[in-house]
Amino acid sequence: MSFYSIKIIFHYYAIVKFKFCKMINPYHHLYIYYFDGVPQISKTVQNNYAFLGTWVEEDISFLFFSSFCDDIVEQILEKNKGISLVDTYEMTGEQWHGDKIEPYYVNDLCIYPPWNKPAFTDEIIKQILLDPGVVFGTGRHQTTEDCLYLIHRLCTNYRIQSVLDIGTGTGLLSLGAAALDCKQVMACDFNHLAVKTTLNNIRLNGFEDRILAFQAKGEEIMSIPCDLLIANIHYDIMRHMIESPFLLEKKWFILSGILNSETKKVLDSLSRKNVHIIERRCPDGIWNTLLGKILG
């Protein structure tokens, strides 16, 4: 399946509306409602200024608001019989993400939230606006930074024209590839809110002509051709992907999000394939990132 046919299939994602208030941190304070079940959210609620999104995990869900919205939640419960409110949480966006939402650098890439733009004096700096939404992660996790470092290394030394980013989350790795002049980037995530967040970041950076975001399971789209496969995901998903025969049709791969014991299993599996592991990064002694090249 070509990049352009996928673009047609998932074109409707481009019309998803994702609210963003310029120069103001919309996640300064979060009100989170934990549901047993996945309620249908009306257009009225979706268009409410305080509604930030719904995170779904199988049969449970979390609704995020930027202000106290017990009245709206009561209406949702009335319209969704059989679904119950389990708990409510109140916290800052930084508490939710587990890190500060602030500018940082990876080589000559500067990643920053739209409400906190640094003063740039160096014209060669590549800027990436990252609105983290309420998807986990600000981009500062060790695996994310290691992936960005390796993406930068590949894109500045080789001709990387197409990228498949599986488990894209906020879309940061795809944004990094596009900022480094990759022309066709496919950003995939199985979580719908992650796709919406990625779409918002694509628009913020003006990369609509370079990045396609869509919802799918990573192990089911391994047949999509690309120069570089990026997968910063759980081992339970990765182990199926690396056994796919389509892995050997790529040119390069970056695998991340794996612990030491899991990395041994991944390396053992890859050792039986025609691939060369160029680098294993694990600066914190916990999280591993692998850079590999397909041989032949």
C-alpha positions in Angstrom: 0.0 0.0 0.0 1.5 3.3 -1.0 1.9 6.5 1.0 -0.7 8.3 -1.1 -3.3 5.5 -1.0 -3.1 5.6 2.8 -3.4 9.4 2.7 -6.7 9.0 0.9 -8.0 6.3 3.2 -7.3 8.3 6.3 -7.9 11.8 4.9 -10.9 12.3 7.1 -8.6 12.5 10.1 -7.5 15.8 8.8 -10.8 17.4 9.7 -10.6 16.5 13.4 -10.9 19.6 15.5 -8.4 19.9 18.4 -8.6 23.0 20.6 -5.5 25.0 21.4 -5.3 28.4 23.0 -2.3 30.3 21.7 0.3 31.5 24.2 -1.6 30.0 27.2 -0.8 26.7 28.7 -4.2 24.8 28.4 -2.9 22.0 30.7 -1.9 24.1 33.6 -4.6 22.5 35.7 -6.3 19.2 34.8 -9.6 17.7 36.0 -9.6 14.0 35.2 -12.7 11.8 35.4 -12.1 8.0 35.4 -15.0 5.9 34.0 -15.7 2.2 34.0 -16.8 2.0 30.4 -16.4 4.2 27.4 -19.1 6.9 27.1 -20.3 8.5 23.9 -19.3 12.1 24.0 -21.7 14.6 22.4 -20.6 17.3 20.0 -21.7 19.9 22.6 -19.2 18.4 25.1 -16.5 18.1 22.5 -16.9 21.7 21.6 -16.8 22.9 25.2 -13.7 25.1 25.8 -12.8 23.0 28.9 -12.9 19.6 27.2 -9.4 18.3 26.4 -10.0 14.8 25.3 -10.8 11.2 26.1 -8.1 8.5 26.8 -9.5 5.0 26.2 -7.9 1.8 27.5 -10.1 -1.2 26.5 -13.2 -1.0 28.8 -12.2 2.1 30.8 -11.7 5.7 29.9 -10.4 9.0 31.2 -12.0 12.3 30.4 -9.8 15.4 30.7 -11.0 19.0 31.3 -9.2 22.2 32.0 -11.7 23.3 34.7 -14.1 21.7 37.2 -16.9 20.0 35.1 -18.9 17.8 37.5 -22.2 19.1 35.9 -21.1 18.0 32.4 -20.0 14.6 33.7 -23.4 14.1 35.3 -25.0 14.8 32.0 -22.7 12.3 30.3 -23.6 9.6 32.9 -27.3 10.3 32.4 -27.0 9.7 28.6 -24.7 6.7 28.9 -26.5 4.1 31.0 -24.4 1.2 32.3 -21.3 3.4 32.6 -20.1 4.6 36.0 -17.7 7.2 37.4 -15.0 5.4 39.3 -12.9 8.3 40.5 -11.9 11.9 39.9 -8.4 13.5 40.0 -7.1 17.0 40.1 -3.5 17.8 39.2 -1.3 20.0 37.1 -0.3 19.0 33.6 3.3 18.5 34.7 2.2 16.1 37.4 0.2 14.2 34.8 3.1 14.0 32.4 5.6 13.4 35.1 7.9 16.1 33.8 8.2 19.8 33.1 6.7 21.1 29.8 9.5 23.3 28.7 11.9 23.9 25.8 14.8 21.5 25.3 17.4 20.6 22.7 18.5 17.4 20.9 21.4 18.4 18.7 20.2 21.3 16.6 16.5 20.4 17.2 14.7 22.7 19.6 11.5 21.2 21.0 9.2 23.6 22.8 5.5 24.1 23.7 3.7 26.8 21.7 3.2 28.9 24.8 6.9 29.0 25.7 8.9 29.9 22.7 12.7 30.5 23.4 14.5 33.5 22.0 16.6 32.1 19.1 19.9 33.7 18.1 21.1 30.8 15.9 19.4 30.6 12.5 20.4 26.9 11.9 18.3 25.7 14.8 15.4 23.6 13.7 12.3 24.4 15.7 9.6 21.9 16.6 6.4 23.0 18.4 5.1 20.3 20.6 1.7 20.5 22.2 1.8 17.4 24.4 -2.0 17.4 25.0 -2.9 14.9 27.6 -1.1 12.0 26.0 1.6 10.7 28.3 5.0 12.3 27.7 6.6 15.6 27.1 9.3 14.2 24.9 11.9 14.1 27.7 11.7 10.3 28.3 15.1 8.7 27.7 13.8 6.5 24.9 12.3 9.5 23.1 15.5 11.6 23.3 17.6 8.6 22.2 15.3 8.0 19.2 15.5 11.7 18.2 19.3 11.6 18.5 19.5 8.6 16.2 16.9 10.0 13.7 19.1 13.1 13.5 22.2 11.1 12.9 20.6 9.1 10.1 18.9 12.0 8.4 22.0 14.1 8.4 24.3 11.4 7.1 22.0 9.4 4.7 19.2 9.9 2.3 16.1 9.0 4.4 13.0 9.9 2.3 10.3 7.8 3.9 9.6 7.0 7.6 7.1 4.8 9.4 6.7 5.8 13.0 4.7 3.2 15.0 3.4 4.2 18.4 3.8 7.9 17.5 2.1 9.3 20.7 2.3 13.0 20.4 4.0 12.7 17.0 7.3 14.0 18.1 9.5 11.5 16.3 7.6 12.1 13.1 7.9 15.8 13.6 11.7 15.4 14.1 12.0 13.4 10.9 10.0 15.9 8.9 12.1 18.8 10.3 15.2 16.9 9.1 13.8 16.9 5.6 12.1 13.5 5.3 9.4 13.9 2.6 7.0 11.1 3.5 6.4 10.4 7.2 3.6 8.0 8.4 2.7 8.5 12.0 0.6 5.6 13.4 -0.9 5.0 16.8 -3.7 2.7 18.0 -5.0 5.2 20.4 -7.4 7.7 18.9 -6.5 10.6 21.2 -2.8 10.1 20.3 -3.7 10.5 16.6 -5.7 13.7 17.3 -2.7 15.1 19.3 -0.3 14.2 16.5 -2.7 15.9 13.9 -2.7 19.0 16.0 1.1 19.1 16.2 1.4 18.5 12.4 -0.7 21.6 11.8 1.2 23.6 14.4 4.4 22.9 12.5 3.0 23.2 9.0 3.9 19.6 8.1 0.6 18.6 6.5 2.4 17.9 3.2 5.0 15.7 4.9 3.3 13.7 7.7 0.2 11.5 7.6 -1.2 10.5 11.0 -3.6 7.6 11.2 -5.0 5.0 13.7 -3.9 1.4 13.3 -2.2 -1.4 15.1 1.6 -1.4 14.4 1.9 -5.1 13.8 -0.8 -4.9 11.1 1.0 -2.2 8.9 4.5 -3.6 8.7 4.0 -4.1 5.0 4.1 -0.4 4.4 7.4 0.3 2.6 9.8 2.9 4.1 13.4 3.7 4.4 13.3 4.0 8.2 11.1 2.1 10.6 10.7 3.7 14.1 9.0 1.8 16.9 9.2 3.2 20.5 6.6 0.8 21.9 6.0 -1.9 24.4 7.9 -5.2 24.0 4.6 -7.2 23.8 3.9 -5.4 20.5 7.5 -5.2 19.3 8.1 -8.9 19.5 5.4 -9.5 16.9 6.7 -6.8 14.6 10.3 -8.0 14.5 9.1 -11.5 13.5 7.3 -10.0 10.5 8.9 -10.8 7.1 8.3 -7.2 6.1 10.9 -6.0 8.6 13.6 -7.1 6.1 12.0 -4.9 3.4 13.0 -1.7 5.3 16.5 -0.1 5.1 17.0 1.0 8.6 15.2 0.6 11.9 15.1 2.2 15.4 13.6 0.1 18.1 13.1 1.6 21.6 11.0 1.4 24.8 12.5 -1.9 25.9 14.1 -2.9 29.2 17.3 -4.8 29.5 15.8 -8.3 29.8 13.5 -7.5 26.8 16.4 -6.2 24.8 18.2 -9.5 25.1 15.2 -11.2 23.6 15.0 -8.7 20.8 18.7 -9.0 20.0 18.4 -12.8 20.0 15.5 -12.7 17.5 17.4 -10.2 15.3 20.6 -12.2 15.4 18.8 -14.9 13.3 18.0 -12.3 10.6 20.1 -10.5 7.9 20.5 -7.3 9.9 23.3 -5.4 11.5 22.9 -3.7 14.9 24.9 -0.5 14.6 24.3 0.9 18.1 22.6 0.0 21.4 22.0 3.1 23.6 21.1 2.8 27.2 22.5 5.8 29.0 20.3 5.5 32.1 21.0 1.8 32.4 17.3 1.0 32.2 15.7 1.9 28.8 17.3 0.6 25.5 17.2 1.9 22.0 18.6 0.0 19.0 19.7 1.3 15.7 19.9 -1.3 12.9 20.4 -1.7 9.2 19.0 -4.3 6.9 21.7 -6.1 5.0 21.5 -7.4 1.4 
